[in-house]
Protein backbone atom coordinates (compact mmCIF):
# COMPACT_ATOMS: atom_id res chain seq x y z
CA UNK A 1 0.00 0.00 0.00
CA UNK A 2 1.32 3.40 -0.88
CA UNK A 3 -0.48 6.32 0.70
CA UNK A 4 0.40 9.91 0.00
CA UNK A 5 -0.85 12.83 2.00
CA UNK A 6 0.58 16.21 2.76
CA UNK A 7 -0.62 15.60 6.28
CA UNK A 8 -1.13 11.97 7.22
CA UNK A 9 -1.35 12.09 10.93
CA UNK A 10 0.77 9.92 13.09
CA UNK A 11 -0.94 11.05 16.23
CA UNK A 12 1.57 12.22 18.70
CA UNK A 13 0.33 13.06 21.71
CA UNK A 14 0.84 16.50 28.00
CA UNK A 15 3.62 15.68 29.74
CA UNK A 16 4.65 15.01 33.24
CA UNK A 17 6.72 12.13 34.46
CA UNK A 18 3.49 10.53 35.63
CA UNK A 19 1.72 10.49 32.28
CA UNK A 20 4.71 10.34 29.94
CA UNK A 21 3.69 6.91 28.66
CA UNK A 22 -0.05 7.13 29.21
CA UNK A 23 -2.52 6.61 26.41
CA UNK A 24 -3.41 9.65 24.33
CA UNK A 25 -7.10 10.53 24.34
CA UNK A 26 -8.28 10.80 20.73
CA UNK A 27 -11.94 11.59 21.38
CA UNK A 28 -14.11 11.26 18.28
CA UNK A 29 -10.99 10.99 16.06
CA UNK A 30 -10.51 7.46 17.42
CA UNK A 31 -13.02 6.00 14.97
CA UNK A 32 -10.75 6.83 12.02
CA UNK A 33 -7.95 4.63 10.72
CA UNK A 34 -6.80 7.65 8.68
CA UNK A 35 -7.90 11.22 9.37
CA UNK A 36 -6.35 14.19 7.59
CA UNK A 37 -6.96 17.82 6.80
CA UNK A 38 -5.39 17.65 3.34
CA UNK A 39 -6.35 14.41 1.60
CA UNK A 40 -5.40 10.78 1.05
CA UNK A 41 -4.10 9.13 -2.12
CA UNK A 42 -3.38 5.49 -2.85
CA UNK A 43 -1.89 3.74 -5.84
CA UNK A 44 -4.37 0.96 -5.06
CA UNK A 45 -1.82 -1.82 -5.57
CA UNK A 46 0.63 -3.49 -3.19
CA UNK A 47 3.21 -6.20 -3.65
CA UNK A 48 1.90 -8.37 -0.81
CA UNK A 49 -1.86 -8.35 -1.19
CA UNK A 50 -2.32 -6.88 -4.63
CA UNK A 51 -4.50 -4.02 -3.39
CA UNK A 52 -4.60 -1.37 -0.72
CA UNK A 53 -6.53 -2.49 2.34
CA UNK A 54 -7.60 -0.14 5.11
CA UNK A 55 -9.50 -1.43 8.12
CA UNK A 56 -11.54 1.36 9.68
CA UNK A 57 -12.95 4.68 8.52
CA UNK A 58 -11.17 7.31 6.42
CA UNK A 59 -11.92 11.00 6.81
CA UNK A 60 -10.82 14.38 5.53
CA UNK A 61 -11.86 17.86 6.58
CA UNK A 62 -12.16 20.79 5.98
CA UNK A 63 -11.71 19.65 2.37
CA UNK A 64 -14.07 17.29 0.61
CA UNK A 65 -14.07 13.84 -0.94
CA UNK A 66 -12.29 15.07 -4.06
CA UNK A 67 -9.11 15.03 -1.92
CA UNK A 68 -9.42 11.25 -1.39
CA UNK A 69 -8.11 9.68 -4.59
CA UNK A 70 -7.42 6.18 -5.87
CA UNK A 71 -10.14 4.56 -3.75
CA UNK A 72 -12.97 4.51 -6.37
CA UNK A 73 -15.46 5.93 -3.92
CA UNK A 74 -19.13 5.04 -4.05
CA UNK A 75 -21.45 7.59 -2.40
CA UNK A 76 -24.43 5.98 -0.68
CA UNK A 77 -27.95 7.20 -1.39
CA UNK A 78 -28.13 9.28 1.79
CA UNK A 79 -25.07 11.30 0.73
CA UNK A 80 -23.78 11.12 4.31
CA UNK A 81 -21.00 8.59 3.72
CA UNK A 82 -19.16 6.85 0.92
CA UNK A 83 -17.60 3.42 0.66
CA UNK A 84 -14.76 1.78 -1.23
CA UNK A 85 -13.84 -1.82 -1.96
CA UNK A 86 -10.40 -0.95 -0.53
CA UNK A 87 -11.77 0.23 2.82
CA UNK A 88 -13.45 -1.89 5.52
CA UNK A 89 -15.36 1.10 6.87
CA UNK A 90 -16.84 4.38 5.71
CA UNK A 91 -15.14 7.20 3.85
CA UNK A 92 -16.14 10.66 5.11
CA UNK A 93 -15.45 14.08 3.64
CA UNK A 94 -16.51 17.62 4.42
CA UNK A 95 -18.39 17.76 1.10
CA UNK A 96 -20.99 15.21 2.24
CA UNK A 97 -24.42 16.11 3.59
CA UNK A 98 -25.18 16.85 7.24
CA UNK A 99 -24.33 15.73 9.83
CA UNK A 100 -21.03 14.42 8.37
CA UNK A 101 -19.27 17.82 7.99
CA UNK A 102 -19.93 18.85 11.61
CA UNK A 103 -18.91 15.40 12.90
CA UNK A 104 -15.66 15.70 10.94
CA UNK A 105 -15.04 19.20 12.32
CA UNK A 106 -15.31 17.76 15.83
CA UNK A 107 -13.06 14.80 14.98
CA UNK A 108 -10.37 17.04 13.47
CA UNK A 109 -10.55 19.28 16.55
CA UNK A 110 -10.10 16.21 18.78
CA UNK A 111 -7.19 15.09 16.60
CA UNK A 112 -5.50 18.48 17.01
CA UNK A 113 -6.03 18.37 20.79
CA UNK A 114 -4.43 14.92 20.90
CA UNK A 115 -1.54 16.16 18.78
CA UNK A 116 -0.89 19.10 21.12
CA UNK A 117 -1.00 16.73 24.09
CA UNK A 118 1.56 14.49 22.41
CA UNK A 119 4.07 17.13 21.38
CA UNK A 120 4.22 18.28 24.99
CA UNK A 121 5.80 14.99 26.01
CA UNK A 122 9.55 15.53 26.16
CA UNK A 123 11.06 12.92 28.49
CA UNK A 124 12.29 10.85 25.54
CA UNK A 125 13.28 7.22 25.74
CA UNK A 126 14.82 7.34 22.25
CA UNK A 127 16.00 10.22 20.04
CA UNK A 128 17.10 9.94 16.41
CA UNK A 129 17.03 6.13 16.69
CA UNK A 130 18.64 4.48 13.64
CA UNK A 131 18.71 7.99 12.10
CA UNK A 132 15.08 7.41 11.16
CA UNK A 133 15.64 4.26 9.08
CA UNK A 134 13.59 1.70 11.00
CA UNK A 135 13.43 -0.91 8.23
CA UNK A 136 13.50 -4.37 9.80
CA UNK A 137 13.89 -2.96 13.30
CA UNK A 138 11.99 -3.78 16.50
CA UNK A 139 10.70 -0.84 18.52
CA UNK A 140 10.04 -1.40 22.21
CA UNK A 141 7.48 0.72 24.06
CA UNK A 142 8.43 4.33 24.73
CA UNK A 143 8.54 7.93 23.61
CA UNK A 144 10.52 8.44 20.39
CA UNK A 145 11.67 11.65 18.71
CA UNK A 146 13.11 12.16 15.24
CA UNK A 147 14.08 15.45 13.58
CA UNK A 148 14.31 13.56 10.26
CA UNK A 149 12.06 11.46 8.06
CA UNK A 150 11.22 8.03 9.41
CA UNK A 151 11.22 5.31 6.77
CA UNK A 152 10.67 1.61 6.32
CA UNK A 153 10.42 -0.26 3.04
CA UNK A 154 9.28 -3.75 3.97
CA UNK A 155 8.45 -3.83 7.66
CA UNK A 156 8.90 -2.80 11.25
CA UNK A 157 7.93 -4.57 14.49
CA UNK A 158 6.41 -3.05 17.63
CA UNK A 159 7.16 -5.33 20.60
CA UNK A 160 5.28 -4.74 23.87
CA UNK A 161 7.18 -7.30 25.92
CA UNK A 162 7.69 -5.92 29.42
CA UNK A 163 9.57 -7.83 32.14
CA UNK A 164 9.65 -10.89 29.88
CA UNK A 165 5.86 -10.97 29.49
CA UNK A 166 3.44 -9.80 26.81
CA UNK A 167 2.05 -6.35 27.68
CA UNK A 168 -1.17 -5.29 25.88
CA UNK A 169 -0.96 -1.90 27.67
CA UNK A 170 2.42 -0.93 26.19
CA UNK A 171 2.38 2.55 24.59
CA UNK A 172 4.43 3.97 21.70
CA UNK A 173 4.50 7.68 20.91
CA UNK A 174 6.45 8.59 17.79
CA UNK A 175 7.26 12.27 17.29
CA UNK A 176 8.40 12.69 13.69
CA UNK A 177 9.40 16.17 12.49
CA UNK A 178 9.36 15.35 8.78
CA UNK A 179 7.72 12.63 6.67
CA UNK A 180 6.82 9.02 7.42
CA UNK A 181 7.89 7.12 4.30
CA UNK A 182 6.35 3.66 3.96
CA UNK A 183 7.24 1.37 1.09
CA UNK A 184 4.65 -0.32 -1.10
CA UNK A 185 3.79 -3.64 0.55
CA UNK A 186 5.33 -2.69 3.91
CA UNK A 187 3.99 -4.56 6.93
CA UNK A 188 3.76 -3.35 10.52
CA UNK A 189 4.12 -6.36 12.84
CA UNK A 190 2.84 -6.48 16.43
CA UNK A 191 4.56 -8.69 19.00
CA UNK A 192 4.63 -9.16 22.77
CA UNK A 193 1.00 -8.13 23.22
CA UNK A 194 1.36 -4.87 21.26
CA UNK A 195 -1.96 -3.31 20.25
CA UNK A 196 -2.32 -1.10 17.16
CA UNK A 197 -4.49 1.36 19.09
CA UNK A 198 -1.58 2.03 21.46
CA UNK A 199 0.76 3.33 18.74
CA UNK A 200 0.59 7.08 18.27
Buried (B, 14 or more C-beta within 10 A) or exposed (E): BBBEBEEBBBBBBEBEEEBBBBEBEBBBBBBBBBBBBBBBBBEBBBEEEEEBBBEBBBBBBBBBBEBBBBBEBEBEEEEBBBBBEBBEBBBBBBBBEEEBBEBBBBBBBBBBBBBEBBBEBEEBBBEEBBEBBBEEEEBBBBBBBBEEBBBBBBBBBBBBBBEEEEBEEBBBBBBBEEBBBBBBBBBEEBEBBBBEEBBB
